[in-house]
Amino acid sequence: MIKVSLIVLSGLAAAGLLRRHSAALRHWVIAMAVSCAAVSPLLQLFAPTWTLPLPTSSSPATIAPVETIGAAAVEGSPPHGTTQALFAVARDSSEGSAPSLMFALRGIWLTGVAVSVCVLLVGLARLTWITSRAQRLRRGRWVELAESTAAQLGIARPVALLQSTHPTLLVTYGWWRPRIVLPSGANDWPESRIRVVLGHELAHIRRADWLALMIVELTRAVYWFNPLLWMAARRLGQESEQACDDIVLGLGIGPADYAAQLLDLARAASSCGGRARGLPAPAVVRTSNLERRVRIMLNTRINRQPATGATRLATTVGILLLAVLVSGFGAVAQSLSTFSGSATDPTQNGIPGATLVLTNVANQAKHEVRSDERGRFEFVGLPPGDYLLEATFPGFAALKESVRIAGQDVERTLAMEVGSLMETIHVAAAGRADTARTSSVRQPRTAVTPRSVEDCRPSSTGGNIRPPMKLRDVRPIYPAHLEGTGGAVVLNARIGIDGAVRTVDVVEPADPSLAAAAEDAVRQWQFDPTLLNCVPIEVAMKVHVTFKSK
């Protein structure tokens, strides 16, 4: 859209600067500009890319610390462990989301293109229908004068003269096999009017105006929403008519006589209702710009020189270079992409308020957004490159993954996992006090009533976690034969939906006796259920047990 507008606007501006030159040159400039705009998507494939140096933010974004998922405090014995959320690897998905505004705009654009193309096809169908019912002239004054005028204008292609049944219809169409459609009463016209009409219509054929018209109409059909294309089409039609008028005057026909013949044709068309309206073909007279044409043809100071081959080549090269330059810039501009999607929990509900930070690997520029009430997020205006995405939300494992932006919008669903628990326990040898215990979990002196699942209040959004509360805590027993050595044990455990410890695995190599003591204690722990959106879930737990010998 932007590059097409720039190319077309440049052509219109150049035509404005050439107002003292001939209409033929201005028509050529506008036609070339629209043609280059039409093929700009292809030029983009070969044009060297460039961009303006724009400042980018490289300051790191401030990220709120991740809150912990821990066991709730229970009145009782001395502290012995801590619980916090850990980073976990999240699943990656590229599932689509609900239709966005972009899809709606795309549908409107396609509808406009379809309507514009249908209008053009209807016009072409009308021309075909008229031609199929018209009678071809093979001899007579029209054919003789057409051959002599074509020779004067240097037209080597055969031109078909067709006479329709309509009293005023007079149009020219076709490029490789051009046709001039004449009205029913054309045989009764005086020779002066025949020369004027043939001179004008053959001038359209010599200049290949129908081909330029089709290029403009197709381009305008695609970019129907762009007012610059409508301005270019209108201006192109005006310059085409004036350029053909200049050619007719160059054949020796006087301006006053030419203007009189045009006025007579306009009166006849107005009285009978012209059918040229809506047809994609040049016509000798259209009442919408007749006054302007007459005024110009009577002005003796107007430049009526045709555009030379060297001038056309120079302007074509200049416009093409400009189009390549604009296409190169357009390639960079259009490569700014959008990265959007949803942050969801394991129940597929959106997580509102999740913090997402996207960091450009090359220049470390950071972009931070938060998901909305449905869990949706969107990063806009991203240049191509490799990025590192980090998504965090209290109670969930941080998600870290790479994202590649390559000039296209990226849509992704980020499935965030519930964070795992971590217990840190220090066990002292018999007869020695343990001064390193920092847990908020205490051994209960009395029975603790588990919290009920029914007490949970459901929410319409996701990400609602009720952390587990430890109901039963068993301390590891220091093996008597190892009290002088000490050691450490790391365990991976999994708490089931009922709060019981289901599995315990030793992560790192450790003394078998210490590992057995730690594992035996952890297997006896009991929690109330961990709830995600009021649904009991399993949760992972990592336990660090340190046996202190001194």
Secondary structure, 3 states (H helix, E strand, C coil): CHHHHHHHHHHHHHHHHCCCCCHHHHHHHHHHHHHHHHCHHHHHHHCCCCCCCCCCCCCCCCCCCCCCCCCCCCCECCCCCCCCCCCCCCEEECCCCCCCHHHHHHHHHHHHHHHHHHHHHHHHHHHHHHHHHCEECCCCHHHHHHHHHHHHHCCCCCCEEEECCCCCCCEEECCCCCEEEECCCHHHCCHHHHHHHHHHHHHHHHHCHHHHHHHHHHHHHHCCCCHHHHHHHHHHHHHHHHHHHHHHHHCCCCHHHHHHHHHHHHHHHHHHCCCCCCCCCCECCCHHHHHHHHHHHCCCCCCCCCCCHHHHHHHHHHHHHHHHHHHHHHHHHHCCEEEEEEEECCCCCECCCCEEEEEECCCCCEEEEECCCCCEEEEEEECCEEEEEEEECCCECCEEEEEEECCCCEEEEEECCECCEEEEEEEECCCCCCCCCCCCCCCECCCCCCCCHHHCCCCCCCCCEECCCEEECCCCCCCHHHCCCCEEEEEEEEECCCCEEEEEEECCCCCHHHHHHHHHHHHCCEECCEEECCEEECEEEEEEEEEECC
